[in-house]
Amino acid sequence: MAQMPSFHSLRHINLVSLVLCLAYCACTTAGSIYIANNKNAPPRDYAITGVGVNRLFGAFNAILIIATTYGNGIIPEIQATVAAPVKGKMFRGLLLCYAVVISTFFSVGISGYWAFGNHAQGSVLQNFMVYLQPTNVVLERRFANPKMDQFSMRNVVPQWITRSLSVIVAMTIAAMLPLFGDIMALFGAFGCIPLDFILPMVFYNVTFKPSKKSLIFWINTAIAVISTGLSLVGAVASVRQIILDAKTYRLFANL
């Protein structure tokens, strides 16, 4: 799928993926409910793991991972390729995106935690194509010829080579450093929270200049200030967690 030229080319695959994702989440939720109600269910402990500062930093780490999961819907490339008028279409797209994320993320998370308590294993949903596309755009601006057809040999061969190499490099780094959850939290601190909860509020106040006595001005300001604090503390928490986990990991460890 890394060879697909754009997000639009993936629309049919995305539809199938959506159906399969919903089916998977439904089966997982049903299985968790069945296990939780079974008389032979394993013992469950709902206490929050860790003590003191470890528990606090763990909570911030989790918040940032969730922010990263929810932040995929605002990727600039998606907004840039939506036909005008963008505002209404993007809003409907975000509503659908968040409806799917909420229904899948929380149904599996809540039922899984109910069934297994704090022994439930974390599951990182990795939408690799979402993160790979901006890299592909940079590579193809360098190696592709915009004057020739997209599917000409002049463009297809460099595209196939550069995308294959980028996937190989990404997979090699992921295998060398199995810290994806911690790195996702770091992305959330420096990328998703500023893009989702800080910059839009600041830009709205700067662009539309609502009265400083209006409710919308202070709501935007409060969201931006709180999110900035969360991003700063979360960045420290994620870097700290990466350092702690790096002490126990080995290159190409079989985890």
N, C-alpha and C positions, 0 to 999 in steps of 0.2 A: 504493500500500500504506500510505501515511501515514494514510489515512482509516480503516484498520481500528481498531475500538474497543479491542482488547486483544491480548496475545500469543496468547491461546487462539484468537482468530479467525484467526490465521495458521498454525494447525497443519497444514492441508493444503498450504498454500504452502510451509511450512517443510520438509515431507516431500519435496516436489518439488525444492526448493532443495538439500536434502541429497543426493538422488540425482544431481542435476546437478553438484553440487560434487565428489562422489566420482568421477563420470565424467570431469569436467574434470581432476582431479588424476591419475587413472589415465592419461589421454591425454597429459598434460604429462610425467608421469614416464616413460612409454613413449617419448615423443619425445626426451626428454633422454638416455635410455639408448641409443636408436638413434643419435643424433648423436655421443655420446661414443665409441661403438664404430665409427663410420664412419671409413674411411681418409682422407676429406676433411674430417675434423673440424677446426674452427679451433684455433689454438694456445691453450693454457690456462696460466694462471699462478695458482697457488693461494696465493701469498704474501698476507699480510694487508696491506691498503693503509694508508697513513699512516705517520707516524713519531712517536716520542716520545709527547707528551701527547695529540696528536690520535688516535693509535691507542687509547690508554687510554680517553679519553672516548667514542670511537666504540664501544668494547666495552660500556661501561655503557649507552650509548644503545640499543644492540641488545638488551641484556638487558631493559631497561624496555619496549621495544616487544613483546617476547615475553611479558612479564608481563601487559601489557595485553590481548594476544590470548587468553591463557589465563584472564584474569579475568572474561570475559563471563558465565561460568556461574554466578557468585554474585550477580548483580544482585538487590537486595532485592525488587523488584517480582515477580520470578519466585518467590522463596521465599514471599512473602506471599500468593500466589494458589494455592499448592499445597494440596490438601485434606489434612487431618489423617489419620494422623500424618505430619508433614513429614519427619522424620529419615531414614527408610528410603527414601522416594520421592526426596528431594533427593540422597541419596547415590548411588542408582542413576542418577539423571539426570546427576549430575556425572561418573560413570564413563563413561556413554555420550558425554557432551559431550567429555571429554578424549580418549576413544578416537578420536572423529572428528577432533578437532583434531590429535592426534599423527599419525594416519595420513595426513592431508592435508598438514599443515604440514611434517613432516619428509620425507615422500616427495618432495614437490616441491622442498624446499630442498636436500636432499642430492643428488638426481639432477641438479638444475639447477646446483649448484656443481661437481659432478663433470664435467658437460658443458661448462660455460663458464668455470669458475674465478671469479676475482674480477671478471670482466667481466659476470657475471650481473646483470641489472637487478632491483632490488627491486620486489616486488609487495605492495601494502598491501591486505589483505582488509578491506573496510569494511562492517560489518553496521550500516547506517544506522538500521534500525528499532530495534535494541537501544538505541542512544543517544538516539533520538527519543522513545521511549515515556515516560521520566520527565518530559520537557518537556511532552508531551501531557497527562499527569496533572495537572501544575501548572496548565496553561491551562484544562482542563475543570473543575477545582475552582472556578475563577474565573468561567467563562462558562456552564457547564452547569447545568441545574436537576435535582437528584437526585430530586425528587418526580415527575417526568414520565418517560415511557418513554424508554429509551436511543435508540430509533430514531424518536422523534417529531420533527417539524419544528423544534420549539423547541430540541432538542439537536443535531440533525443539521446544521443550517445553521451555528451557531457553531463546531461541531466542524470542518466542512469549511473554513470561513474561517480559523480559527486554525491548523489543521494545515498548510494550504496556505501561509499566510504564514510559518510557522516553517521549512518546507522551503525556501521562496524565500530567506529570510534566511540559512539555513545554507549553501545553495549559493552565494549571493553572497559570503559571507565566505570560503568555501573557494576560490572563484575569485580573490578578491582576495589571499589569503594562502596560496599553495600550499606550506604547511609541515606537511602532515598527519602525516608520519612523525615529525617532531620534536615536534609537539604530542602525538602518541600516547605518546611517551616521557615527556613531562611528566605526562600523565594516569597513566601507570604508576607514576611516582614518588610522586605525591600521592594517587592513588586506589586502583589495583589492588594494589600491594604492601602498603600498610597493611590493606586489606580482606582480602587473601588470606593474608598471612604474618605480620602483626603483631598486629592486634586479636583474631583468633580464638585465638591462643596466649595472649595476655594475659587475655582473658575466660575461657578454660578454667581457667587457674591461679587466677584470682580467684573464679570461681563454684564450682568443684569442690574447690579447695584441696588438691591432691595434696601428699603429704609432700615436703619439700625434699630428702629423701634418695632420693626415687623417680626413676627414669629419665625418666618422662614429664614431670616438672617441669623438669628440666634440658634435655631436648630442646626443649620449648616455649620455654624462656627463650633457648636458643641460637639457635633459628630467629628469634625476635622481635628479638634484639640484632643478628644478622647482617643481617636484612632491613631494620632501621632504618638501619644504616650504608649498605647498598646504596641505600636510598631517598634518603638525604641526598646521597650522592655522585652518584647518578643524576640528582637534581634539578638539581644544579650543571651536570652534563654536558649535560642536555637544554636548559637555559636558554642555556648557552654555544653549543650547536649552533644554536638558534633565532636567536641574535644573529649568528652567522657567516653563516648562510644568508640572513638578512634583508638583509645587505649586497649580495647578488647578485641578489635577487629584485625584480621590479617589480610594481606593482598590475596585476592581470589579465594577467600575463605568459603568453605562449603557450609552455608548457613541454612 
